[in-house]
Structures are given as structure tokens and as C-alpha cells.
Amino acid sequence: MKRIGILTAGGDTPALNATIRGAVVRANHRKVEIYGFIKGFNSLFNSRVPHVHLNPLYQEIPEIDPTKGGTLIGSSRDFVDPAKKDELDMIAGRLNKLGIEGLICVGGDGTLNGLQPLAERLPTVLAPKTIDNDLGLNYASEPDEWARVNDPAVKHGYRYKHSPSRAVFDLQHIVNYVTPGYATAVFVSASGVERLRTTAESHRRIAIIEVMGRHSGYIALGSAYGRPDLILVPEHALDLEHLVESVKQIYDLQKNVVIVCGEGVVDEQGRELGAETKSSDPAGNVALSGAAEALRTKLIQMIGDRYFQLYRRGESAREAIFTRKVGHTQRGGRPILFDRFYAAQLGAKAVELLAEGRNNAVSILQYNASRGFHVEGYDANRFRDRWGLIHARRMHPSLYDPVLMKPSRIGIDYLLPIFTDAIGEDDMEHMRQTLFAPGNLTQPYHSINTDINKRIRYLETETELKVKSRLEEAAMA
Ligand code: F6P
């Protein structure tokens, strides 16, 4: 193998550059050239295939900084449509012309679905990333538990439903224990929860903090480190009566309540609380927004003004209950040590998978008590259900205690190995040294895009090649 490509697809996460770095360092060792494709799959749809040579003379370019969030080669939610065979042939042809012998896609479940048709044309592997932590399986047989149920209201007349599990859940059987990006997202969310607490405390208010994660409650679960009073996850339908009772009990005691709510929380009928807008995401993901707001409306109705006025704790329920979203801050910025370290290993493993001649494989991060965290290769086909679809992993319900509305014992056991030493000394030192650097006030922000732009190369099209050769002929004549 002489030359491979790498692209980052889907929403950005903090550890993408670390994954790229891991891949480039391993490619250098193996004397393999590695090209980074600009803006994910978008680059492949462009006849000129904008790309950057990431390791000329087998040395990484200086712009690769594993401590920087985002991705130096850009990302997009474009994906490859398996029905468009001509387009796929065209992409394969372009990669062939560039001399690309294998492709690494850094992405989540959408990307893994998206790369399936590509893997039929050239060796393609996935290095995982997602703050949602939803790429993986609770146990190896989980894909078999997906069933299709008729639903005339949706596009194809059916939707997928997870049947009740028949497997005994064991943390050590999880496939891809945790994905790069998750730890940093939890770091930001938990810090946000901690900070909002003081406002809730001082002003006798009830805060509802919405965190990301789509239909998986991992980020909400991890936000327990910020010590909210109650956590709501999408995997357990909301029990409003129980919630209101718990809120009042806590408020009576401490005059403030902090609730974390995963953006995908559902009511007793299984309907998302957050308005679900039609997806603009070509991988088929739904856009969720407003779960916290919807919950606030319900709490205002159910608790009522009198409850707050009774003890002069507030004018009205509307004034006392407020919402905040952690938002995209949980997806951006410097990755913490845990993410950087394992993202790099997963990137390196992806190169190894290609070098070993594997196709349609995923580098995964496994955990067990005897070996700790370690990387392995996993056949992507084993993630697919019987119709070929890869589903986002949902948090195993046993990780959450629906009565306490907090992580269960097993949930705590899940979180501990990830977070106990997740923050590096340098993470804190970096902030100390850089945030209030006087230069920040005088120097404009210098975007990585400006530097990378200077390095972008293009595949020459047939017309360009013809013009070039004519010019050369003319010069010789
Ligand atoms: O999948 C990552 C994620 O951040 C989700 O948690 C969230 O629902 C979604 O992406 C937000 O997408 P966008 O950045 O396109 O609004």
C-alpha cells in the first residue's frame, strides 16, 4: 500500500485532529502517503477532488494539531447514496486516478452507513468519532434485535423498532465502549451544570439544562459529574408525575433544582418532547430541538404559580423555571486527554486495518478490567441489522435509575473507567496559559482554514490535462 486517503464526515467533534494525527504518524512509520479529503464526502463529489497531502516525505504537515478541536480538513454531512451507482463509479474512478488504495472515514453511525457502498469499490474503513457515543453495540447480537414494523405515516411505510433484549448485559461485552469526542462533550456539559447551579441556588430557581446526544442518553448520564439533582434520558419515557413530585421534594429542601435533560427525551407515548424538524442531515438523522423548553412548559402547568408564591420563593412558575442549552460548546474546542489519546490510537489502528488488507472494518475501543482500554478491529457487517442498516446505539437502560433519575450502580461502573483520569494536567495548564494571554486582545484569530487552503491540491480533469499537454506541445514547437 503506497497511498491512502482520509476524510472526516458528519458533525465535528473535539478529537478529529487527534485521530488524523494518529493515522498520519502510523502512515509515516509504514511509508504510506496519506491524503486528506476536504469537507468529508463532499470532496469526492467534486470532479477536482480537493485534497491535502498530509505527510509529504513521510512527515506530518505542521497544521496537524491533536490538541485543537474541529478538523483541519473540514467536514460535512454529505453522504454517498447507494442507489446512485454512476456517482459511485465516478468517485471510485477519481480515487483511482489519485492513486488512492484505501480510504479511512472518520465518523459515526451515519458515516458507517454511508461508506457501505464505497467499500464495494475500494478498501474502506472507519475510525469512530461522535460526542453522542452512539456508534457501537451493547452486545454483539444487538443488531439481530431490530425489527421492521409497518407505519404508513413514514417514508417507506415502515420503521425500525428495537425488540426487547434477549442478552444478559455485561459492561465488558460492549462493542466500542466509548467514542472519541464523548469525554470532552461530558467535560463541557458537566462544567456547564456546575456553573448553572450557582444561579439556581442564588435566585431560588429551577434550571433545566438540555444536552445533546440525539436519541442516546450518554451525555446526559455523564453530566452526573456536574451533580445535577435529576437527569432525564431518552431511553426511559418521562414519568411527569414522578418528576414533579421529585422536583418539589428537592425544592422544598434546598430551594433550587437542577435538571439535566437529554435532547431526545420522550413522553409516555414515546413521542419526542423536543420539536422534531424534518432532517436536513443526508445521513437520515433527525434534528431535535426544544426538549428543555417543552419540559419547562409542562412543569409550569403542573407545579403552578401558587407553589412558588406560598413561601415567597418567586412570583410565578414562569419566572422560577428556566432553561439553558449547553449547545455546540459541548462539541467544540480542545479535546481532553482521554479523547486525544484514544482518538490517536483509533486513527492508527484504521491504517493498520487497511495495511492488513481489511475492508469495511471499524477500529474500535474496547474495555475490560484485565486489559483496560485497547483497540481492535471489528467487521462493519457485524454492526448491520438483517436489512443491512446500522443503527445508532442507545444507552443500555440498566445504566440509569428511573426512580432516582440518576446513573444506576452499573451506570456509575460504566462511567468510572472513562472519566477518572480523563483530564490531563496539560488540559488545565493550557487554559491557564492561553485564555487570558494579552495577545488575544490584540491579535486577530488565525483560522486553520487559511493555512490549509494554501495546501489544497486538485485532481486534474481530462480537459485540464488536454489543455496542459497542448500548452506543453506549443512550448516545445
Ligand atoms: O451527532 C452530533 C450532534 O451534535 C447531536 O448531538 C446533535 O443532535 C446534532 O449533532 C446537532 O447537529 P447540528 O450541528 O447539525 O445542529
Residues whose N, C-alpha, C, O or C-beta is under 5 A from the ligand:
A	BS01	F6P	G11 D132 M212 G213 R214
